[in-house]
Amino acid sequence: MKYDYLVVGSGLYGAVFAHEAKAHGKSVLVVDKRPNIAGNIYTQNVEGINVHVYGAHIFHTNDRKVWDYITRFAQFNRFTNSPVANYKGELYSLPFNMYTFNKMWGVITPEEAEAKLNEQRCEITHPPRNLEEQAISLVGRDIFEKLIKGYTEKQWGRDCKELPAFIIRRLPVRLTFDNNYFNALYQGIPIGGYTKMIKKLLDGIEVRLNTDYLKNKPELDALARKVIYTGPIDAYFGYRLGYLEYRSLRFENELLDKPSFQGNAAVNYTDRETPWTRIIEHKWFEFGKDADGNDLPRTVISREYSSEWKPGDEPYYPVNDEKNGRLYERYRQLSEREENVIFGGRLGQYKYYDMDQVIAEALRCSEQELD
């Protein structure tokens, strides 16, 4: 066999594992069916703007080990995620904070905001049974109706009463004027884009693009002692137990001949009638400047649409409800019989991971496998 490891997928999990394997003196081949490295964190330079091709990716973590690790491969800027909600032309601050409560109810002090929240929260008198009840128990009916319901139903393609409560259990609610969406000690965007960062992780490692592992499995398996598989676990087994459900995304991109479209990286459209969930203006991830610090004269926006996944689409978000959880468990049991295959990442483990969690999991796997 020519390689110690065949890594399927050049996204964050695959790139971190491949880097660690090479650092341990192992021979590694990375294959990816796309024409580019970096998986869903791929960024493409358009007119000096690093466009997040597969949706906005904002790195944030409280894990010092992960932060120290990933900043070896990129310098991160000080970007702070402060999204805005647009409800039929009314603009609100996200996360829900004093700016939100003042705009919604006219309250001035944290005490007034707390009183209004408590007045509305008491509508739910039992343990929340679904997302709608969970949201109302956290922020009340007014905020649920204007800023949560429409956006969530577009995102998941289901009524809020049909969605599990846990999806929204960590909703940030603050009685301060802090607009930072994430409660994370470390946050930012790699200067120069994520693709540049992945390229550094994969430095000196053989990568074959436009290579579909599942269509060439016997030949590729024969090349390596062990496989690290980061694709969909159900696809690996030919969907023999049925299809796991995912949400997919579609983007409409526009290059505009103006310096600013919305003045913010992310604006969520929270009414049900607007077909897109949000608009991303990519230049603001790097403060509207090019690599030399000059103001960029044009801008790129992406309207993001959520859709039900079907074969042939890109899977983005696992639908982690009970039904899919049971099906995944059956696939996981099948995967344990694959002695020379490790399943990793959001698709391989059918789990919603943030980027820092992907890195932590890849490092945990590599330590266990290589040390």
C-alpha positions, 0 to 999 in steps of 0.5 A: 500500500502506498499511503498510511491514510486516505483522507476523504474530504479536504474540509476542516476535519480532514485537513486537521487529521491529514496535517497531524498524520503527516506531522507524525511521519505518516504518508497521507493522500487527501481526495475531494470530489469538489474542484477545490479544497476546504469543504464548506469553509471554502472562500473565493476571492472576488474583486479583493473580497473573500467570499464565503462560498458555502455560507457565512463561517465565523470562528468562535471558541472558548477552547484555548487548545483549539485556538492556539492550534488553529492560529498556527495556520492563520492570523485571525482578525477581530471580527465580532458577529453582530447580526441584524434582524429585519422584520418587514423593514423594522431593524432589531439587534441580534442577539436579543439585548437591551437594544432589541427590548427598547425597539420592541417595547420602549423599555429603557432599563434592564429592570423594565426589560426583565419585567416585560420578559417575565410578563410574556414568558409566563404564557408557558406554564409547563415544560416546553414540548416544542420549539415554539413553546421553548422560545416563548418561555425564553423571550415571550410571544412578541419576540417569538412572532417577529424575530424567531418564528418566520426565520426558523420555519424558513430555515427548517421547512417545518412549523415551529410546533413540529420542531424539537425544543432543544434546537433553541435552548441556547438562545442568547438573551442579555440585559445589556447592550452587548451586540456580540452574538457569541459568548466566546473568548476567542473570535474572528475570521482568518485574514485572507480567507479560510481557503488560505488557512486550509492550504497551510494545513495541507502543505506538503500533502498530496491532494487529488481534487475532482475525485469522488471516493464513493465512485472509485472506492475499491481502487482508492481503498487499495492505496491506503492502510486506513480511511478517514471518511468525512462524507455522509455516513448514509451515502457510504453505506449506499443508503441501505437503511434509508436516507438521513435527512439534512437541510440544504442551502442555495445562494444567489450571489451578486457583485454590486457596483457600490461600496455598501449594500447593508452595512453589516456582514449578516442581516436576517430576514425574520418574516415568513414572506421574504423567501430568503433567510438572510443576506450576507455582505462578505466584505464586512467579514474583513471590515471592507478592506482589501489585503493592503488595507484599502477600502473596497469600491464594490461589494458582494452579497449572497441571498441565502435560501434554505431547502429540504435536502434531496440526493444530489444536493449539498447536505449542510445541517443534520436534522437531529430529531428522534427519527433521524437519531434512531436511523443514524444509530443504526448506521453508526453500528454498521460503521463500527464493523468497518475496521479500517475506516474512521468516520468523522466530521459533521456528515460522518458523525451526523452531528451539528458541529461548530468549527471549533468542535470539528477541530477538537474532534479531529485532534482527539481522533488523531491523538487516539489514532497516532500516539 
